[in-house]
Structure formats: C-alpha cells, structure tokens
Amino acid sequence: IRYHFLRDHYEKGDIDIDYVSTDFQLTDIFTKPLDYARFSFICGELNVCIMDS
C-alpha cells in the first residue's frame, strides 16, 4: 500500500524522490553501531552537540 501511495504522489508531482548515498544516511545514528568519527559527523549534520563530561 505504501508503495502505491508514494508512486501516486510522485507521479502527480507532489513529492520528489532523491537518492541518498550511504555516507549521508543520517538515520544510521539510530540503527547501527558507529565509530566515533562517523558518530561525530552525523551529530554535526543533525545539529546535535556532543558534551564531554
């Protein structure tokens, strides 16, 4: 059902679908274990600051 919903809206021009490279998948912060460099990069892209204790 979701596929048809998206397809219909895409065909009507209501939405635009763009490819997002693996390097810029910001949702990885919620779904994958990350090294510190990757974690810091994603936090910066999401405008989340890292507080050192």
Backbone as JSON Lines, residues from 0, in Angstrom:
{"i":0,"aa":"I","n":[0.83,-1.19,0.0],"ca":[0.0,0.0,0.0],"c":[0.87,1.25,0.0]}
{"i":1,"aa":"R","n":[1.95,1.24,0.81],"ca":[2.83,2.41,0.87],"c":[3.47,2.7,-0.48]}
{"i":2,"aa":"Y","n":[3.85,1.63,-1.19],"ca":[4.47,1.82,-2.5],"c":[3.53,2.57,-3.43]}
{"i":3,"aa":"H","n":[2.27,2.15,-3.47],"ca":[1.3,2.8,-4.36],"c":[1.04,4.24,-3.94]}
{"i":4,"aa":"F","n":[1.0,4.48,-2.64],"ca":[0.8,5.84,-2.13],"c":[1.93,6.74,-2.61]}
{"i":5,"aa":"L","n":[3.17,6.29,-2.43],"ca":[4.33,7.08,-2.86],"c":[4.36,7.24,-4.38]}
{"i":6,"aa":"R","n":[4.1,6.16,-5.09],"ca":[4.11,6.23,-6.55],"c":[3.09,7.24,-7.07]}
{"i":7,"aa":"D","n":[1.88,7.19,-6.53],"ca":[0.84,8.12,-6.97],"c":[1.22,9.57,-6.72]}
{"i":8,"aa":"H","n":[1.77,9.86,-5.55],"ca":[2.16,11.24,-5.24],"c":[3.37,11.67,-6.07]}
{"i":9,"aa":"Y","n":[4.28,10.74,-6.34],"ca":[5.43,11.05,-7.19],"c":[4.96,11.39,-8.61]}
{"i":10,"aa":"E","n":[4.05,10.6,-9.13],"ca":[3.55,10.83,-10.49],"c":[2.78,12.15,-10.59]}
{"i":11,"aa":"K","n":[2.09,12.55,-9.52],"ca":[1.36,13.82,-9.52],"c":[2.3,15.01,-9.32]}
{"i":12,"aa":"G","n":[3.54,14.74,-8.93],"ca":[4.5,15.82,-8.7],"c":[4.42,16.42,-7.31]}
{"i":13,"aa":"D","n":[3.69,15.76,-6.41],"ca":[3.57,16.25,-5.04],"c":[4.88,16.1,-4.26]}
{"i":14,"aa":"I","n":[5.64,15.05,-4.58],"ca":[6.9,14.8,-3.89],"c":[7.99,14.52,-4.91]}
{"i":15,"aa":"D","n":[9.22,14.66,-4.47],"ca":[10.39,14.35,-5.28],"c":[11.2,13.32,-4.52]}
{"i":16,"aa":"I","n":[11.68,12.31,-5.2],"ca":[12.45,11.26,-4.56],"c":[13.89,11.37,-5.05]}
{"i":17,"aa":"D","n":[14.82,11.5,-4.1],"ca":[16.24,11.63,-4.43],"c":[17.02,10.49,-3.8]}
{"i":18,"aa":"Y","n":[18.08,10.08,-4.48],"ca":[18.99,9.07,-3.96],"c":[19.85,9.7,-2.87]}
{"i":19,"aa":"V","n":[20.05,8.98,-1.78],"ca":[20.92,9.44,-0.7],"c":[22.03,8.41,-0.53]}
{"i":20,"aa":"S","n":[23.25,8.86,-0.72],"ca":[24.42,7.99,-0.6],"c":[24.54,7.42,0.81]}
{"i":21,"aa":"T","n":[25.19,6.29,0.93],"ca":[25.41,5.65,2.23],"c":[26.13,6.59,3.19]}
{"i":22,"aa":"D","n":[27.01,7.43,2.68],"ca":[27.76,8.35,3.53],"c":[26.88,9.39,4.2]}
{"i":23,"aa":"F","n":[25.7,9.63,3.66],"ca":[24.82,10.67,4.2],"c":[23.51,10.12,4.74]}
{"i":24,"aa":"Q","n":[23.48,8.84,5.08],"ca":[22.3,8.24,5.7],"c":[22.32,8.58,7.19]}
{"i":25,"aa":"L","n":[21.7,9.68,7.54],"ca":[21.76,10.17,8.92],"c":[21.01,9.27,9.89]}
{"i":26,"aa":"T","n":[20.12,8.44,9.4],"ca":[19.39,7.53,10.29],"c":[20.29,6.44,10.85]}
{"i":27,"aa":"D","n":[21.49,6.28,10.3],"ca":[22.42,5.28,10.83],"c":[22.7,5.5,12.31]}
{"i":28,"aa":"I","n":[22.61,6.73,12.78],"ca":[22.89,7.02,14.18],"c":[21.9,6.29,15.1]}
{"i":29,"aa":"F","n":[20.72,5.98,14.59],"ca":[19.7,5.3,15.39],"c":[19.67,3.8,15.17]}
{"i":30,"aa":"T","n":[20.33,3.31,14.12],"ca":[20.17,1.91,13.75],"c":[21.45,1.08,13.71]}
{"i":31,"aa":"K","n":[22.62,1.73,13.8],"ca":[23.87,0.98,13.63],"c":[24.91,1.4,14.66]}
{"i":32,"aa":"P","n":[25.8,0.46,15.02],"ca":[26.93,0.87,15.85],"c":[27.92,1.66,14.99]}
{"i":33,"aa":"L","n":[28.38,2.8,15.49],"ca":[29.25,3.68,14.71],"c":[30.54,3.95,15.46]}
{"i":34,"aa":"D","n":[31.63,4.17,14.7],"ca":[32.85,4.62,15.36],"c":[32.69,6.11,15.69]}
{"i":35,"aa":"Y","n":[33.62,6.63,16.49],"ca":[33.47,8.0,17.0],"c":[33.45,9.03,15.86]}
{"i":36,"aa":"A","n":[34.29,8.82,14.84],"ca":[34.35,9.79,13.73],"c":[33.01,9.86,13.0]}
{"i":37,"aa":"R","n":[32.44,8.72,12.71],"ca":[31.14,8.69,12.0],"c":[30.04,9.26,12.88]}
{"i":38,"aa":"F","n":[30.05,8.89,14.17],"ca":[29.08,9.41,15.12],"c":[29.16,10.94,15.19]}
{"i":39,"aa":"S","n":[30.36,11.48,15.27],"ca":[30.56,12.92,15.34],"c":[30.06,13.62,14.07]}
{"i":40,"aa":"F","n":[30.35,13.02,12.92],"ca":[29.9,13.6,11.65],"c":[28.38,13.68,11.6]}
{"i":41,"aa":"I","n":[27.71,12.59,11.95],"ca":[26.24,12.57,11.9],"c":[25.66,13.54,12.91]}
{"i":42,"aa":"C","n":[26.24,13.6,14.1],"ca":[25.75,14.57,15.09],"c":[25.85,15.99,14.55]}
{"i":43,"aa":"G","n":[26.94,16.29,13.89],"ca":[27.11,17.62,13.29],"c":[26.07,17.9,12.22]}
{"i":44,"aa":"E","n":[25.78,16.91,11.39],"ca":[24.78,17.08,10.34],"c":[23.38,17.27,10.92]}
{"i":45,"aa":"L","n":[23.13,16.67,12.07],"ca":[21.82,16.79,12.73],"c":[21.76,17.99,13.67]}
{"i":46,"aa":"N","n":[22.86,18.76,13.74],"ca":[22.96,19.91,14.66],"c":[22.78,19.5,16.11]}
{"i":47,"aa":"V","n":[23.38,18.37,16.46],"ca":[23.38,17.88,17.84],"c":[24.8,18.02,18.36]}
{"i":48,"aa":"C","n":[24.96,18.65,19.51],"ca":[26.31,18.82,20.04],"c":[26.65,17.67,20.99]}
{"i":49,"aa":"I","n":[27.93,17.34,21.02],"ca":[28.44,16.29,21.9],"c":[29.03,16.97,23.11]}
{"i":50,"aa":"M","n":[28.53,16.61,24.28],"ca":[29.03,17.22,25.51],"c":[29.99,16.25,26.19]}
{"i":51,"aa":"D","n":[31.23,16.69,26.38],"ca":[32.21,15.87,27.09],"c":[32.01,16.05,28.58]}
{"i":52,"aa":"S","n":[32.13,14.95,29.31],"ca":[31.94,15.06,30.77],"c":[33.25,15.14,31.5]}
